[in-house]
Structure formats: C-alpha cells, structure tokens
Amino acid sequence: MSYPASHNHDTVDVTLASYGSELYWKTIEIRRKVLRLPLGLDFTDADLRDDPANHHFLATVHNVAVGALVLVPETQGCGKIRQVAVLDDYRGAGIGKALMEAAHKQALQLGMYYVHLHARITAIEFYLRLGYQRRGEMFDEIGILHQDMFLELKPQR
Ligand SMILES: CC(C)(COP(=O)(O)OP(=O)(O)OC[C@H]1O[C@@H](n2cnc3c(N)ncnc32)[C@H](O)[C@@H]1OP(=O)(O)O)[C@@H](O)C(=O)NCCC(=O)NCCS
C-alpha cells in the first residue's frame, strides 16, 4: 500500500511494509540508525519482540529509504505510535509529517479513533503541530525525557 503524501516535498512516498519483508528490514535500519546508535545502544530482543503484530511504515524519496514509524494496536479503538524516525539529511522536508498522516489514516481504517505516543522532549513541538496534546508528567525512557501525548482521530471528508 502506498500513500502519496500531501506536503512540501512532493516526491515522498509512505508504504506499509509487511513484517519480515525487505521493506521491513529497511525500517529496522532507519530505526536503528536514528533512534539507537546515536545513544550508543542497539535493539534488544524486547524492543523487536512485538514487531510481528505491529504495522510498519517506510518513507522513501526517489526509492531511497529515509524514514520509518511503527503503529501498535492496543486496546479496542486505541493505538500507539512508536519509533518515528527520519534520517538526519532529510529532516524538515515534511517526511515525518507524511509518515504520521499515513499512520493516522491506517489507524482509522483499522477502527482506531485514538492514538498516543511517548515523545522525546526534542520532538514535542513536532507532535503539537500535528494536533497532539500532552498528557501527564514527563518521564525518563532510555535516558531521555519523554512526554506522553495523544490525538483523537477524525475521519477525513
Ligand atoms: C522528529 C522527526 C521525526 C521530525 O521529522 P521531520 O521530517 O524533520 O519533520 P517534518 O519536516 O515533517 O516537520 C513537520 C513540522 O514540524 C516541525 N518540526 C519538525 N521537527 C521539529 C522539532 N524537533 N522541533 C520543532 N518543530 C519541528 C517542522 O518545522 C514542520 O513545521 P511546519 O509544518 O510548520 O512546516 C525527526 O526530526 C527525527 O527523526 N528526529 C530524531 C528522532 C526523534 O526524535 N524521533 C521522535 C521520537 S519521539
């Protein structure tokens, strides 16, 4: 499935990558490169244990993999967005927004009306611009301050 994105970078495509596929492994490389290696960490088995049950999104520009995101189904009607990552050289071009919009669209198709996420302190503004609201106090996760944020999804007309 491919979602042509509507934003200021008209060559971005966001694709749903089935678990275990070549595209899935591209999402893993991006997640590792952006979210783990800069912290001197790598994925643990626990990090990837639930991947088979999740929905994996890959953003490409001219067929080059540049961004990734994971959508996790939770209780009925709710989902969690995890591991939003865009390669350094491609940031600020609407790719993160395109990934989030594709995930929101897929979440709605799956019957979710509510999504939440743990935002790194440096990314809170990015999510605020997408309509997310803060929930509760900030907390530590992998040594970084995070904020739980949520969004009620509304079907596009
Ligand atoms: C956060 C991240 C995913 C954003 O991706 P991106 O492709 O650069 O974001 P976009 O270009 O789609 O930005 C969309 C809007 O948010 C703004 N924005 C993006 N990142 C921002 C940030 N860190 N702080 C403030 N504003 C930000 C953009 O300026 C843009 O604003 P506009 O719509 O008014 O033009 C990316 O910076 C990233 O991968 N960061 C490192 C990993 C990370 O922190 N991931 C989030 C973990 S919770």
Backbone and ligand atoms as CSV (ligand in chain L), in Angstrom:
chain,resi,resn,atom,element,x,y,z
A,1,MET,N,N,0.851,-1.180,0.000
A,1,MET,CA,C,0.000,0.000,0.000
A,1,MET,C,C,0.896,1.243,0.000
A,2,SER,N,N,0.535,2.207,-0.836
A,2,SER,CA,C,1.368,3.405,-0.909
A,2,SER,C,C,0.507,4.634,-0.682
A,3,TYR,N,N,1.023,5.572,0.078
A,3,TYR,CA,C,0.278,6.797,0.370
A,3,TYR,C,C,1.037,7.974,-0.200
A,4,PRO,N,N,0.637,8.526,-1.360
A,4,PRO,CA,C,1.289,9.750,-1.817
A,4,PRO,C,C,1.039,10.827,-0.774
A,5,ALA,N,N,2.051,11.501,-0.342
A,5,ALA,CA,C,1.903,12.459,0.756
A,5,ALA,C,C,1.588,13.851,0.238
A,6,SER,N,N,0.769,14.573,1.019
A,6,SER,CA,C,0.476,15.949,0.629
A,6,SER,C,C,1.244,16.881,1.553
A,7,HIS,N,N,2.356,17.380,1.125
A,7,HIS,CA,C,3.193,18.274,1.921
A,7,HIS,C,C,4.159,18.938,0.961
A,8,ASN,N,N,5.155,19.606,1.532
A,8,ASN,CA,C,6.005,20.427,0.677
A,8,ASN,C,C,7.129,19.654,-0.020
A,9,HIS,N,N,7.157,18.336,0.143
A,9,HIS,CA,C,8.192,17.532,-0.513
A,9,HIS,C,C,7.465,16.528,-1.396
A,10,ASP,N,N,7.227,16.876,-2.673
A,10,ASP,CA,C,6.263,16.117,-3.467
A,10,ASP,C,C,6.770,14.757,-3.934
A,11,THR,N,N,7.983,14.368,-3.552
A,11,THR,CA,C,8.487,13.081,-4.019
A,11,THR,C,C,8.541,12.023,-2.908
A,12,VAL,N,N,7.886,12.285,-1.796
A,12,VAL,CA,C,7.905,11.316,-0.695
A,12,VAL,C,C,6.754,10.332,-0.850
A,13,ASP,N,N,7.063,9.028,-0.688
A,13,ASP,CA,C,6.017,8.008,-0.616
A,13,ASP,C,C,6.109,7.313,0.721
A,14,VAL,N,N,4.964,7.017,1.302
A,14,VAL,CA,C,4.948,6.252,2.543
A,14,VAL,C,C,4.254,4.922,2.254
A,15,THR,N,N,4.968,3.831,2.556
A,15,THR,CA,C,4.495,2.487,2.213
A,15,THR,C,C,4.364,1.650,3.469
A,16,LEU,N,N,3.311,0.837,3.495
A,16,LEU,CA,C,3.137,-0.115,4.594
A,16,LEU,C,C,4.048,-1.310,4.303
A,17,ALA,N,N,4.958,-1.618,5.211
A,17,ALA,CA,C,5.945,-2.691,4.998
A,17,ALA,C,C,5.532,-3.910,5.814
A,18,SER,N,N,5.235,-5.023,5.140
A,18,SER,CA,C,4.784,-6.180,5.921
A,18,SER,C,C,5.945,-6.760,6.724
A,19,TYR,N,N,5.609,-7.284,7.876
A,19,TYR,CA,C,6.631,-7.783,8.800
A,19,TYR,C,C,7.510,-8.832,8.108
A,20,GLY,N,N,8.811,-8.680,8.231
A,20,GLY,CA,C,9.753,-9.657,7.674
A,20,GLY,C,C,10.142,-9.392,6.232
A,21,SER,N,N,9.450,-8.456,5.560
A,21,SER,CA,C,9.745,-8.176,4.154
A,21,SER,C,C,11.034,-7.354,4.032
A,22,GLU,N,N,11.503,-7.219,2.788
A,22,GLU,CA,C,12.700,-6.396,2.536
A,22,GLU,C,C,12.470,-4.969,3.029
A,23,LEU,N,N,11.255,-4.454,2.817
A,23,LEU,CA,C,10.950,-3.087,3.263
A,23,LEU,C,C,10.960,-2.996,4.795
A,24,TYR,N,N,10.476,-4.038,5.444
A,24,TYR,CA,C,10.509,-4.050,6.914
A,24,TYR,C,C,11.954,-3.899,7.400
A,25,TRP,N,N,12.886,-4.642,6.781
A,25,TRP,CA,C,14.279,-4.568,7.240
A,25,TRP,C,C,14.865,-3.187,6.987
A,26,LYS,N,N,14.350,-2.506,5.954
A,26,LYS,CA,C,14.788,-1.106,5.748
A,26,LYS,C,C,14.298,-0.218,6.894
A,27,THR,N,N,13.085,-0.490,7.374
A,27,THR,CA,C,12.594,0.318,8.505
A,27,THR,C,C,13.468,0.069,9.736
A,28,ILE,N,N,13.888,-1.171,9.920
A,28,ILE,CA,C,14.736,-1.509,11.079
A,28,ILE,C,C,16.055,-0.739,10.998
A,29,GLU,N,N,16.650,-0.688,9.808
A,29,GLU,CA,C,17.926,0.024,9.650
A,29,GLU,C,C,17.775,1.498,10.014
A,30,ILE,N,N,16.668,2.099,9.567
A,30,ILE,CA,C,16.444,3.526,9.867
A,30,ILE,C,C,16.199,3.716,11.364
A,31,ARG,N,N,15.372,2.871,11.940
A,31,ARG,CA,C,15.099,2.977,13.382
A,31,ARG,C,C,16.396,2.836,14.181
A,32,ARG,N,N,17.231,1.884,13.739
A,32,ARG,CA,C,18.499,1.672,14.457
A,32,ARG,C,C,19.395,2.903,14.313
A,33,LYS,N,N,19.528,3.386,13.074
A,33,LYS,CA,C,20.445,4.493,12.771
A,33,LYS,C,C,20.040,5.789,13.490
A,34,VAL,N,N,18.719,6.043,13.544
A,34,VAL,CA,C,18.242,7.329,14.081
A,34,VAL,C,C,17.992,7.264,15.595
A,35,LEU,N,N,17.454,6.141,16.064
A,35,LEU,CA,C,16.949,6.108,17.441
A,35,LEU,C,C,17.810,5.322,18.425
A,36,ARG,N,N,18.731,4.509,17.938
A,36,ARG,CA,C,19.526,3.699,18.857
A,36,ARG,C,C,21.019,4.013,18.785
A,37,LEU,N,N,21.631,3.934,17.603
A,37,LEU,CA,C,23.092,4.090,17.513
A,37,LEU,C,C,23.586,5.428,18.090
A,38,PRO,N,N,22.878,6.565,17.855
A,38,PRO,CA,C,23.371,7.830,18.427
A,38,PRO,C,C,23.421,7.814,19.956
A,39,LEU,N,N,22.675,6.900,20.591
A,39,LEU,CA,C,22.681,6.796,22.057
A,39,LEU,C,C,23.661,5.727,22.529
A,40,GLY,N,N,24.409,5.142,21.571
A,40,GLY,CA,C,25.329,4.063,21.932
A,40,GLY,C,C,24.586,2.776,22.263
A,41,LEU,N,N,23.349,2.652,21.745
A,41,LEU,CA,C,22.526,1.464,22.023
A,41,LEU,C,C,22.248,0.706,20.732
A,42,ASP,N,N,21.752,-0.513,20.876
A,42,ASP,CA,C,21.210,-1.241,19.728
A,42,ASP,C,C,19.886,-1.846,20.187
A,43,PHE,N,N,19.144,-2.453,19.248
A,43,PHE,CA,C,17.882,-3.067,19.638
A,43,PHE,C,C,18.134,-4.273,20.535
A,44,THR,N,N,17.263,-4.432,21.528
A,44,THR,CA,C,17.262,-5.662,22.317
A,44,THR,C,C,16.149,-6.550,21.752
A,45,ASP,N,N,16.156,-7.815,22.138
A,45,ASP,CA,C,15.078,-8.714,21.693
A,45,ASP,C,C,13.724,-8.146,22.113
A,46,ALA,N,N,13.689,-7.541,23.307
A,46,ALA,CA,C,12.419,-6.996,23.819
A,46,ALA,C,C,11.919,-5.864,22.928
A,47,ASP,N,N,12.869,-5.056,22.373
A,47,ASP,CA,C,12.465,-3.934,21.512
A,47,ASP,C,C,11.693,-4.422,20.286
A,48,LEU,N,N,12.119,-5.575,19.757
A,48,LEU,CA,C,11.564,-6.036,18.476
A,48,LEU,C,C,10.538,-7.164,18.636
A,49,ARG,N,N,10.348,-7.607,19.879
A,49,ARG,CA,C,9.509,-8.786,20.145
A,49,ARG,C,C,8.094,-8.647,19.591
A,50,ASP,N,N,7.526,-7.428,19.692
A,50,ASP,CA,C,6.133,-7.251,19.295
A,50,ASP,C,C,5.982,-6.832,17.831
A,51,ASP,N,N,7.092,-6.706,17.109
A,51,ASP,CA,C,7.013,-6.225,15.722
A,51,ASP,C,C,6.059,-7.043,14.832
A,52,PRO,N,N,5.981,-8.385,14.969
A,52,PRO,CA,C,5.078,-9.135,14.077
A,52,PRO,C,C,3.627,-8.654,14.163
A,53,ALA,N,N,3.215,-8.143,15.316
A,53,ALA,CA,C,1.808,-7.736,15.496
A,53,ALA,C,C,1.575,-6.278,15.121
A,54,ASN,N,N,2.656,-5.564,14.768
A,54,ASN,CA,C,2.543,-4.119,14.532
A,54,ASN,C,C,2.523,-3.774,13.042
A,55,HIS,N,N,2.244,-2.499,12.759
A,55,HIS,CA,C,2.194,-2.016,11.372
A,55,HIS,C,C,3.408,-1.115,11.151
A,56,HIS,N,N,4.161,-1.408,10.083
A,56,HIS,CA,C,5.449,-0.744,9.863
A,56,HIS,C,C,5.362,0.132,8.611
A,57,PHE,N,N,5.786,1.373,8.751
A,57,PHE,CA,C,5.702,2.332,7.652
A,57,PHE,C,C,7.102,2.757,7.244
A,58,LEU,N,N,7.304,2.825,5.922
A,58,LEU,CA,C,8.600,3.243,5.378
A,58,LEU,C,C,8.376,4.445,4.464
A,59,ALA,N,N,9.156,5.513,4.683
A,59,ALA,CA,C,9.111,6.675,3.776
A,59,ALA,C,C,10.304,6.596,2.828
A,60,THR,N,N,10.031,6.821,1.551
A,60,THR,CA,C,11.113,6.813,0.557
A,60,THR,C,C,11.073,8.099,-0.264
A,61,VAL,N,N,12.257,8.521,-0.680
A,61,VAL,CA,C,12.389,9.645,-1.615
A,61,VAL,C,C,13.190,9.109,-2.795
A,62,HIS,N,N,12.592,9.110,-3.972
A,62,HIS,CA,C,13.230,8.517,-5.151
A,62,HIS,C,C,13.755,7.111,-4.832
A,63,ASN,N,N,12.923,6.325,-4.186
A,63,ASN,CA,C,13.241,4.926,-3.834
A,63,ASN,C,C,14.340,4.755,-2.789
A,64,VAL,N,N,14.778,5.845,-2.191
A,64,VAL,CA,C,15.756,5.745,-1.098
A,64,VAL,C,C,14.985,5.778,0.223
A,65,ALA,N,N,15.263,4.810,1.103
A,65,ALA,CA,C,14.579,4.754,2.397
A,65,ALA,C,C,15.088,5.870,3.299
A,66,VAL,N,N,14.175,6.711,3.781
A,66,VAL,CA,C,14.601,7.891,4.556
A,66,VAL,C,C,13.892,8.038,5.900
A,67,GLY,N,N,12.801,7.290,6.117
A,67,GLY,CA,C,12.076,7.461,7.369
A,67,GLY,C,C,11.248,6.224,7.693
A,68,ALA,N,N,10.889,6.103,8.974
A,68,ALA,CA,C,10.120,4.936,9.393
A,68,ALA,C,C,9.279,5.275,10.616
A,69,LEU,N,N,8.308,4.423,10.881
A,69,LEU,CA,C,7.387,4.600,12.020
A,69,LEU,C,C,6.694,3.266,12.280
A,70,VAL,N,N,6.307,3.042,13.538
A,70,VAL,CA,C,5.580,1.823,13.901
A,70,VAL,C,C,4.232,2.211,14.520
A,71,LEU,N,N,3.163,1.557,14.069
A,71,LEU,CA,C,1.827,1.726,14.649
A,71,LEU,C,C,1.466,0.440,15.402
A,72,VAL,N,N,1.168,0.590,16.685
A,72,VAL,CA,C,0.905,-0.556,17.562
A,72,VAL,C,C,-0.577,-0.584,17.940
A,73,PRO,N,N,-1.324,-1.625,17.550
A,73,PRO,CA,C,-2.709,-1.718,18.026
A,73,PRO,C,C,-2.706,-2.010,19.520
A,74,GLU,N,N,-3.513,-1.276,20.288
A,74,GLU,CA,C,-3.600,-1.544,21.735
A,74,GLU,C,C,-4.996,-2.051,22.042
A,75,THR,N,N,-5.630,-1.491,23.071
A,75,THR,CA,C,-6.993,-1.935,23.355
A,75,THR,C,C,-7.908,-1.446,22.239
A,76,GLN,N,N,-9.113,-1.973,22.203
A,76,GLN,CA,C,-10.030,-1.689,21.099
A,76,GLN,C,C,-10.186,-0.182,20.862
A,77,GLY,N,N,-9.952,0.223,19.621
A,77,GLY,CA,C,-10.124,1.628,19.257
A,77,GLY,C,C,-8.930,2.507,19.565
A,78,CYS,N,N,-7.890,1.942,20.172
A,78,CYS,CA,C,-6.722,2.756,20.538
A,78,CYS,C,C,-5.455,2.190,19.916
A,79,GLY,N,N,-4.508,3.079,19.676
A,79,GLY,CA,C,-3.229,2.645,19.139
A,79,GLY,C,C,-2.108,3.495,19.701
A,80,LYS,N,N,-0.889,2.995,19.511
A,80,LYS,CA,C,0.287,3.753,19.947
A,80,LYS,C,C,1.229,3.895,18.749
A,81,ILE,N,N,1.795,5.078,18.600
A,81,ILE,CA,C,2.782,5.299,17.546
A,81,ILE,C,C,4.158,5.271,18.204
A,82,ARG,N,N,5.070,4.514,17.606
A,82,ARG,CA,C,6.416,4.360,18.179
A,82,ARG,C,C,7.479,4.575,17.108
A,83,GLN,N,N,8.673,4.921,17.567
A,83,GLN,CA,C,9.865,4.860,16.720
A,83,GLN,C,C,9.741,5.686,15.432
A,84,VAL,N,N,9.285,6.919,15.593
A,84,VAL,CA,C,9.195,7.836,14.446
A,84,VAL,C,C,10.618,8.340,14.154
A,85,ALA,N,N,11.094,8.091,12.952
A,85,ALA,CA,C,12.499,8.388,12.662
A,85,ALA,C,C,12.678,8.845,11.223
A,86,VAL,N,N,13.387,9.948,11.056
A,86,VAL,CA,C,13.738,10.450,9.710
A,86,VAL,C,C,15.249,10.668,9.697
A,87,LEU,N,N,15.900,10.207,8.645
A,87,LEU,CA,C,17.352,10.380,8.554
A,87,LEU,C,C,17.703,11.861,8.617
A,88,ASP,N,N,18.796,12.136,9.306
A,88,ASP,CA,C,19.265,13.494,9.545
A,88,ASP,C,C,19.194,14.409,8.304
A,89,ASP,N,N,19.737,13.944,7.202
A,89,ASP,CA,C,19.842,14.776,5.991
A,89,ASP,C,C,18.501,15.096,5.359
A,90,TYR,N,N,17.452,14.397,5.789
A,90,TYR,CA,C,16.143,14.554,5.136
A,90,TYR,C,C,15.126,15.259,6.034
A,91,ARG,N,N,15.561,15.736,7.189
A,91,ARG,CA,C,14.610,16.354,8.127
A,91,ARG,C,C,14.166,17.739,7.649
A,92,GLY,N,N,13.006,18.152,8.127
A,92,GLY,CA,C,12.498,19.478,7.797
A,92,GLY,C,C,11.884,19.576,6.417
A,93,ALA,N,N,11.631,18.428,5.780
A,93,ALA,CA,C,11.075,18.428,4.423
A,93,ALA,C,C,9.671,17.830,4.377
A,94,GLY,N,N,9.060,17.631,5.543
A,94,GLY,CA,C,7.694,17.108,5.567
A,94,GLY,C,C,7.596,15.593,5.624
A,95,ILE,N,N,8.731,14.907,5.759
A,95,ILE,CA,C,8.706,13.439,5.726
A,95,ILE,C,C,8.098,12.874,7.017
A,96,GLY,N,N,8.481,13.440,8.163
A,96,GLY,CA,C,7.903,12.991,9.431
A,96,GLY,C,C,6.397,13.187,9.430
A,97,LYS,N,N,5.961,14.336,8.953
A,97,LYS,CA,C,4.524,14.633,8.887
A,97,LYS,C,C,3.813,13.641,7.969
A,98,ALA,N,N,4.432,13.328,6.824
A,98,ALA,CA,C,3.825,12.372,5.881
A,98,ALA,C,C,3.700,10.999,6.521
A,99,LEU,N,N,4.714,10.578,7.271
A,99,LEU,CA,C,4.650,9.287,7.969
A,99,LEU,C,C,3.493,9.287,8.972
A,100,MET,N,N,3.386,10.362,9.744
A,100,MET,CA,C,2.333,10.443,10.763
A,100,MET,C,C,0.947,10.446,10.117
A,101,GLU,N,N,0.796,11.176,9.019
A,101,GLU,CA,C,-0.518,11.224,8.355
A,101,GLU,C,C,-0.898,9.844,7.813
A,102,ALA,N,N,0.092,9.129,7.265
A,102,ALA,CA,C,-0.186,7.777,6.754
A,102,ALA,C,C,-0.587,6.851,7.901
A,103,ALA,N,N,0.099,6.986,9.042
A,103,ALA,CA,C,-0.233,6.138,10.203
A,103,ALA,C,C,-1.629,6.462,10.726
A,104,HIS,N,N,-1.978,7.749,10.760
A,104,HIS,CA,C,-3.315,8.137,11.222
A,104,HIS,C,C,-4.389,7.557,10.295
A,105,LYS,N,N,-4.124,7.610,8.995
A,105,LYS,CA,C,-5.091,7.102,8.011
A,105,LYS,C,C,-5.276,5.587,8.202
A,106,GLN,N,N,-4.156,4.894,8.360
A,106,GLN,CA,C,-4.221,3.443,8.562
A,106,GLN,C,C,-4.924,3.114,9.873
A,107,ALA,N,N,-4.629,3.887,10.923
A,107,ALA,CA,C,-5.255,3.650,12.229
A,107,ALA,C,C,-6.775,3.763,12.105
A,108,LEU,N,N,-7.229,4.781,11.401
A,108,LEU,CA,C,-8.679,4.955,11.213
A,108,LEU,C,C,-9.264,3.761,10.462
A,109,GLN,N,N,-8.533,3.294,9.430
A,109,GLN,CA,C,-9.022,2.146,8.651
A,109,GLN,C,C,-9.113,0.890,9.514
A,110,LEU,N,N,-8.251,0.834,10.542
A,110,LEU,CA,C,-8.249,-0.316,11.451
A,110,LEU,C,C,-9.253,-0.141,12.591
A,111,GLY,N,N,-9.992,0.969,12.557
A,111,GLY,CA,C,-11.020,1.184,13.579
A,111,GLY,C,C,-10.528,1.910,14.816
A,112,MET,N,N,-9.319,2.477,14.738
A,112,MET,CA,C,-8.815,3.229,15.892
A,112,MET,C,C,-9.324,4.668,15.800
A,113,TYR,N,N,-9.685,5.211,16.944
A,113,TYR,CA,C,-10.129,6.606,16.960
A,113,TYR,C,C,-9.249,7.452,17.881
A,114,TYR,N,N,-8.213,6.822,18.429
A,114,TYR,CA,C,-7.386,7.486,19.437
A,114,TYR,C,C,-5.984,6.902,19.354
A,115,VAL,N,N,-4.980,7.755,19.229
A,115,VAL,CA,C,-3.595,7.261,19.259
A,115,VAL,C,C,-2.803,8.070,20.287
A,116,HIS,N,N,-1.792,7.429,20.871
A,116,HIS,CA,C,-0.901,8.154,21.778
A,116,HIS,C,C,0.528,7.754,21.489
A,117,LEU,N,N,1.455,8.449,22.088
A,117,LEU,CA,C,2.876,8.164,21.861
A,117,LEU,C,C,3.696,8.747,23.004
A,118,HIS,N,N,4.930,8.287,23.098
A,118,HIS,CA,C,5.893,8.841,24.044
A,118,HIS,C,C,6.846,9.722,23.247
A,119,ALA,N,N,6.699,11.025,23.379
A,119,ALA,CA,C,7.508,11.963,22.592
A,119,ALA,C,C,8.809,12.288,23.328
A,120,ARG,N,N,9.920,12.175,22.609
A,120,ARG,CA,C,11.157,12.704,23.173
A,120,ARG,C,C,10.978,14.202,23.357
A,121,ILE,N,N,11.619,14.755,24.388
A,121,ILE,CA,C,11.441,16.185,24.676
A,121,ILE,C,C,11.742,17.037,23.441
A,122,THR,N,N,12.718,16.614,22.634
A,122,THR,CA,C,13.114,17.383,21.450
A,122,THR,C,C,12.081,17.306,20.321
A,123,ALA,N,N,11.124,16.385,20.424
A,123,ALA,CA,C,10.154,16.206,19.334
A,123,ALA,C,C,8.749,16.662,19.733
A,124,ILE,N,N,8.597,17.161,20.971
A,124,ILE,CA,C,7.246,17.536,21.442
A,124,ILE,C,C,6.594,18.543,20.499
A,125,GLU,N,N,7.337,19.532,20.061
A,125,GLU,CA,C,6.779,20.579,19.191
A,125,GLU,C,C,6.296,19.990,17.859
A,126,PHE,N,N,7.057,19.026,17.340
A,126,PHE,CA,C,6.654,18.344,16.097
A,126,PHE,C,C,5.255,17.750,16.258
A,127,TYR,N,N,5.017,17.065,17.381
A,127,TYR,CA,C,3.700,16.438,17.603
A,127,TYR,C,C,2.620,17.476,17.921
A,128,LEU,N,N,2.984,18.539,18.632
A,128,LEU,CA,C,1.993,19.599,18.903
A,128,LEU,C,C,1.465,20.161,17.584
A,129,ARG,N,N,2.364,20.336,16.606
A,129,ARG,CA,C,1.949,20.887,15.306
A,129,ARG,C,C,0.993,19.962,14.562
A,130,LEU,N,N,1.051,18.665,14.920
A,130,LEU,CA,C,0.145,17.695,14.290
A,130,LEU,C,C,-1.163,17.563,15.067
A,131,GLY,N,N,-1.325,18.353,16.135
A,131,GLY,CA,C,-2.579,18.360,16.891
A,131,GLY,C,C,-2.552,17.537,18.159
A,132,TYR,N,N,-1.419,16.907,18.471
A,132,TYR,CA,C,-1.333,16.108,19.699
A,132,TYR,C,C,-1.379,17.002,20.926
A,133,GLN,N,N,-1.893,16.425,22.028
A,133,GLN,CA,C,-1.919,17.130,23.314
A,133,GLN,C,C,-1.084,16.362,24.328
A,134,ARG,N,N,-0.486,17.102,25.248
A,134,ARG,CA,C,0.300,16.469,26.309
A,134,ARG,C,C,-0.633,15.807,27.320
A,135,ARG,N,N,-0.114,14.716,27.948
A,135,ARG,CA,C,-0.892,14.027,28.979
A,135,ARG,C,C,0.058,13.624,30.110
A,136,GLY,N,N,-0.164,14.153,31.280
A,136,GLY,CA,C,0.632,13.759,32.453
A,136,GLY,C,C,2.010,14.399,32.503
A,137,GLU,N,N,2.788,13.915,33.467
A,137,GLU,CA,C,4.132,14.446,33.713
A,137,GLU,C,C,5.137,13.820,32.764
A,138,MET,N,N,6.262,14.513,32.563
A,138,MET,CA,C,7.336,13.946,31.760
A,138,MET,C,C,8.018,12.828,32.552
A,139,PHE,N,N,8.649,11.901,31.844
A,139,PHE,CA,C,9.277,10.743,32.499
A,139,PHE,C,C,10.502,10.327,31.694
A,140,ASP,N,N,11.335,9.512,32.325
A,140,ASP,CA,C,12.561,9.051,31.681
A,140,ASP,C,C,12.327,7.726,30.932
A,141,GLU,N,N,12.843,7.662,29.707
A,141,GLU,CA,C,12.825,6.410,28.950
A,141,GLU,C,C,14.157,6.360,28.194
A,142,ILE,N,N,14.854,5.254,28.254
A,142,ILE,CA,C,16.211,5.090,27.700
A,142,ILE,C,C,17.099,6.318,27.918
A,143,GLY,N,N,16.981,6.916,29.111
A,143,GLY,CA,C,17.861,8.032,29.469
A,143,GLY,C,C,17.463,9.374,28.871
A,144,ILE,N,N,16.287,9.449,28.246
A,144,ILE,CA,C,15.819,10.696,27.619
A,144,ILE,C,C,14.467,11.071,28.230
A,145,LEU,N,N,14.261,12.370,28.474
A,145,LEU,CA,C,12.952,12.825,28.975
A,145,LEU,C,C,11.901,12.663,27.878
A,146,HIS,N,N,10.774,12.093,28.255
A,146,HIS,CA,C,9.673,11.874,27.310
A,146,HIS,C,C,8.378,12.456,27.866
A,147,GLN,N,N,7.447,12.709,26.958
A,147,GLN,CA,C,6.112,13.206,27.307
A,147,GLN,C,C,5.068,12.329,26.615
A,148,ASP,N,N,4.111,11.799,27.384
A,148,ASP,CA,C,3.006,11.067,26.756
A,148,ASP,C,C,2.104,12.100,26.074
A,149,MET,N,N,1.726,11.822,24.831
A,149,MET,CA,C,0.874,12.748,24.063
A,149,MET,C,C,-0.190,11.924,23.345
A,150,PHE,N,N,-1.350,12.542,23.100
A,150,PHE,CA,C,-2.425,11.795,22.449
A,150,PHE,C,C,-3.136,12.650,21.402
A,151,LEU,N,N,-3.822,11.954,20.502
A,151,LEU,CA,C,-4.598,12.618,19.445
A,151,LEU,C,C,-5.880,11.829,19.207
A,152,GLU,N,N,-6.998,12.523,19.153
A,152,GLU,CA,C,-8.244,11.876,18.732
A,152,GLU,C,C,-8.314,11.962,17.223
A,153,LEU,N,N,-8.510,10.824,16.578
A,153,LEU,CA,C,-8.504,10.794,15.113
A,153,LEU,C,C,-9.900,11.084,14.578
A,154,LYS,N,N,-9.914,11.902,13.525
A,154,LYS,CA,C,-11.207,12.220,12.898
A,154,LYS,C,C,-11.116,11.839,11.432
A,155,PRO,N,N,-12.088,11.065,10.939
A,155,PRO,CA,C,-12.051,10.681,9.531
A,155,PRO,C,C,-12.035,11.918,8.639
A,156,GLN,N,N,-11.203,11.887,7.568
A,156,GLN,CA,C,-11.162,12.982,6.593
A,156,GLN,C,C,-12.392,12.870,5.712
A,157,ARG,N,N,-12.974,14.016,5.385
A,157,ARG,CA,C,-14.128,14.007,4.476
A,157,ARG,C,C,-13.639,14.017,3.047
L,1,LIG,C1,C,11.077,14.361,14.914
L,1,LIG,C2,C,11.271,13.988,13.433
L,1,LIG,C3,C,10.631,12.623,13.188
L,1,LIG,C4,C,10.569,15.047,12.562
L,1,LIG,O1,O,10.666,14.649,11.206
L,1,LIG,P1,P,10.829,15.732,10.022
L,1,LIG,O2,O,10.701,15.018,8.738
L,1,LIG,O3,O,12.033,16.548,10.239
L,1,LIG,O4,O,9.532,16.642,10.319
L,1,LIG,P2,P,8.679,17.481,9.240
L,1,LIG,O5,O,9.621,18.087,8.267
L,1,LIG,O6,O,7.592,16.625,8.715
L,1,LIG,O7,O,8.077,18.605,10.189
L,1,LIG,C5,C,6.691,18.919,10.286
L,1,LIG,C6,C,6.561,20.210,11.056
L,1,LIG,O8,O,7.119,20.050,12.383
L,1,LIG,C7,C,8.207,20.942,12.570
L,1,LIG,N1,N,9.252,20.190,13.305
L,1,LIG,C8,C,9.819,19.032,12.933
L,1,LIG,N2,N,10.690,18.610,13.880
L,1,LIG,C9,C,10.648,19.543,14.852
L,1,LIG,C10,C,11.313,19.673,16.104
L,1,LIG,N3,N,12.190,18.734,16.536
L,1,LIG,N4,N,11.038,20.768,16.860
L,1,LIG,C11,C,10.151,21.699,16.440
L,1,LIG,N5,N,9.489,21.615,15.260
L,1,LIG,C12,C,9.736,20.560,14.490
L,1,LIG,C13,C,8.657,21.340,11.183
L,1,LIG,O9,O,9.301,22.576,11.180
L,1,LIG,C14,C,7.342,21.362,10.431
L,1,LIG,O10,O,6.644,22.540,10.740
L,1,LIG,P3,P,5.639,23.219,9.659
L,1,LIG,O11,O,4.555,22.200,9.384
L,1,LIG,O12,O,5.163,24.434,10.361
L,1,LIG,O13,O,6.479,23.475,8.445
L,1,LIG,C15,C,12.781,13.979,13.043
L,1,LIG,O14,O,13.356,15.206,13.388
L,1,LIG,C16,C,13.590,12.878,13.717
L,1,LIG,O15,O,13.657,11.744,13.211
L,1,LIG,N6,N,14.234,13.203,14.834
L,1,LIG,C17,C,15.139,12.274,15.521
L,1,LIG,C18,C,14.395,11.091,16.109
L,1,LIG,C19,C,13.265,11.515,17.012
L,1,LIG,O16,O,13.437,12.326,17.904
L,1,LIG,N7,N,12.107,10.902,16.768
L,1,LIG,C20,C,10.928,11.156,17.573
L,1,LIG,C21,C,10.965,10.223,18.704
L,1,LIG,S1,S,9.583,10.535,19.790
